[in-house]
Amino acid sequence: MDNNPSPLDVAIERVGSASELARRIGITAAAVLQWPQVPPKRVLAVEEVSGVSRHILRPDLYGPPPTETAE
């Protein structure tokens, strides 16, 4: 069993609840609770309100988080 929260769970926790996340992005809490992961059309809105990077929310779409390179 995996004890690590999903990226969606982290986003929900950061804003306080699924209802609050839904309110902030203009959809119903029921919709948020049905997501297995953040839908592509909602990633940027969830990123904006939660502070969870699009690269964390959907690495399959945006790739891994960028890393700083030493110069």
N, C-alpha and C positions, 0 to 999 in steps of 0.2 A: 504494500500500500504506500502510495506517495504522499508524504506529509507536506510537501512544498505547495504553497498556494499558487493557483493559476494566475497569469497576468491579469485576467479579468477580475479575479478575486482581489488582487492587490489594488486595482483601480477602484473597485467598490469600497474597499477598506479606506482608501485615501480620502474619498469624499464623504464617507460615513455610512452609506447604505445603498442598496440597489435602487431604492426609491429616489434617493437624492441624485444619484448618477443619472437616472432616467429624466428627472426633472430638469437637470442642468443641460441635457442634450436634446430635450424636447420630445421624448417618447414615453411610453408607459413602462412602469416597473415590471409588468408581466413580460414585456418584450425582452428586457434585459435579463430576466431570470430564465428565459428560454434559450439564451445564447450558450452554445458550447464554447465559443470564443467570440471575440469582437468581430462583427461583420465588416468586410472591407469598407463599406460606405460610412461606417461609424468610427473607424480607427482615429481619424484626425480629431474628431470632436471629443472622443474619450481621452485622447492624449492631452488636449487643451484643458479640460476640466480637472483631470486627475494628476497630471504631471508624469504619468507613466509613458515612457517613450514608445512611439510607433514600432520601433525595432524590438522592443520587449513584447508589446501587445501582439504583433503579427510578424515575427521574423521570416515567415514563409513569403510574405509580400514585400517587406522592406529590408530584409537581410539582417545580419547581426548588428548590434550597436557599433557605431564607429569608435575606433580607438585612437587615442592621441599618439602621434608619432614624434619621437625625439629627433630634434634637428641638430 
